Amino acid sequence: MTLGLFPLNLVLFPHVRLPLHIFEPRYKALINGCLERGLEFGINLVEDGHLHPVGCAARVVEQVKRYPDGRLDIVIEGTRRFRLLELVPSEMPFAVGTVEDFPDEQGASGVPLLETVLERYNRIVTLVYGIGAPTFTTDQLTDTPSFELAPKAGLSVQQKQGLLETPSEEARLRMLDGHLNDMLPSIIKAENIQRIIRNDGYMRR
């Protein structure tokens, strides 16, 4: 199959929504074509001119605003992973590629590990963003919860791409578990420092 491509310096995950401001003429053409025909397009991470082959297909779920000059504010949602096989000649102003689906390998789902990851994730999100931060429970997640936790897990772009390319939910949850476990002590330390500052330099008992 072929997809119109929208290379960006970010990683999109399946089931995750992302706002985009579309202003380049070639990508206005891409998004307008997708809106008119109900098509998906592909987002691949591009770094220093290198286009990573494993990306995520996306669909427009909301057209927030259309400007007089044709610019668009939209919300997209990741649908499925794909591997870019090759770029193909096209009359379109944007890149078009031949792609194949990139499904998970058959194996353990990682459900027993999920509760541990969720506990760490929710604790970190609450420490960073405060009470009322957007935490998760298991019944709010899909069958690939690692993708939904990844955007606010403090991962670098390279780590996010590595997670996207990992073909097992169990392995992705283990990656997140190790990352969150490494992050937690420094976040607790930073929170304690901020508490000292708020208390004029004196730690309350």
N, C-alpha and C positions, 0 to 999 in steps of 0.2 A: 504494500500500500504506500501511498505518498502523503506527505504532510507539508503544508507551508510552515516555515520555521521562523521563530522569533528568538534569536540568541540574546541572552541577557547575562549579566554578572550576578546571577542569583540562582537558587535551586528551588524548583516547585515540586511538591509532593502530591501524590494522589489523595483525594478527599479534602485537600487544603485550599482555602480561598485566599485570593490575593488581589488588592486593588492595583490598577495600572493606569497611567496617563499616556495615551497614545498621541504622538505628535509628529513623528517622521512620516513623510508621504508613503513610503513603501509599506510601513506597518499599518497606516490607516487603510491602505488598500487590502492588506491581509485581513484585518479585523472586520472591515465592512463586508468582504467576501464571505467570511465565516458567519457573520450575522445574517446575511441574505440567504445563504444556503444551508444554514444549520450545521456547519462543519467545525471540526476540531482543528487546532494548530499545535505545533510542537515548541516547547521551550527547552533549550539546551544551555547549560552553563558555558560561557565563553570567558577565558582567562588569558590575557596576554596574547591574543590572536589564536589561541587553541580552543577548538570547539569539542567539548566532551561528547562522545557518541551516545551515552545513556542519558535520556531526557524524560520529560513528562508531557504527555498530551494534555491539552486544556480546552475548556469550552467557556464561552461568555455566559455568565449566569445573571448579570445585571448591567444594564447600560445606565450609568449614573447621570452623565451629562454629555451632551453633544454641543460643541462650540461652533460659532458661525464660520470659523476657518477650517472646520472639519476635524479638529482635535476631539478626542474622546476620553472621558473618564469611565472606566469599566471595572467590573469585578469578575475575575475568572476563577475557575475551580479545576484543580488537577483531576484527571480521570484515570490514566493508566500510564505505566512506564513503557518506553520503547527504546530500541537501539537503532541509531542512525547507521544505515548501511552505506549509502553514498548520496552525494548531491547530484541532482539530475538537471539537465538543461530545461529551461522554462522561459516562457514569455512574461512571466510575472515579475514585478519589480523586487520581490523578496525571494529568499532562497527556498528551494523546494528539495525535499529529500525522500529517498526510498527508505522505509523503516520496517522493522519487525517488532512484534510485541516482546516484552521482557518480563515474563511472569516469574513468580516465586517458584523455587524448587519445592518438590513435595517433601514433607518432613514435619518435625515438631512445630507446633504453632507458637510456643513460647508463653502460653497462658499462665503457668505457675510463676514465671518470672515477672509477669506484668504487674502483679500487685506490689512487688518490691520496687519496681521502676516508678510506678504511680506514686507510691508513698514518698520517694525521694523527690520526684518531679513536683508534686504538690507542695512539699515543704519549701523547696527552693523558690517556686513561683510566689508563694505567700511571703517569704522573707524579702524577696526583691520588690514585689508590687504591693504588698500589704494585704490586710484583711479585705476580702471581697475580690481577690485576684481570680482570674479564670482558671480554676482547677478542673480536674477530670475525675470521673468515676468510671468503672469498667463498662457499665451499661451505656455510657455516652459515646463509646468508641466503636470503630468498625473492626473488621477482622485483621486490619493492619494498623494497630494503634501506634506503632513506632513512627509512622509517617505523620500522624496528627500531633504527636508530642515533640517532634523534631524542631519545628519552627521557633519555639520559645525555650529550647533546652540549652541555649548558650553555645551552640555549635558554630564553628567557623564555616565559611563557604566550602572549604575543602572537605571538612568533616561531613557536611550535609551531602556533598556529592558522593562521598564514600558510602554514606548510609543509603542513598538512592540506588547505588550500584550493587548493594549487598542483596543476594537473591534468597534470603531466608528471614522470616520474621523473628525466629529465635535468635539468629546472629545479630540482627539489628537491635533487638532489645538488650542483648548482652553489651553491645557497643554503647548504648544509651546508659545502661546501668553503670558501666565503668566510668563514663564521662561524668555523670551526675554525682557519683561517689567521690570522684576527684574534686569536683567543684564545691561540694557542700562545706568542707572546713573553711575555705577562704570566704565563702559567703557569710557563714556564721561569724567569722572574725570581723568582716566588714560591718555586719549588723551591730556587733558589740561596740565597735569603734563609733558608729553613728549614735548609738545609745549613750555612750560616754559624752559625746559632744552635746547631745540634747540635754544632758543633765549637768551642763556647765563643768564638765571634767571630772565629775564624781560619780562613780558607779553606785547605783542604789542597791541595797541588799534585797 
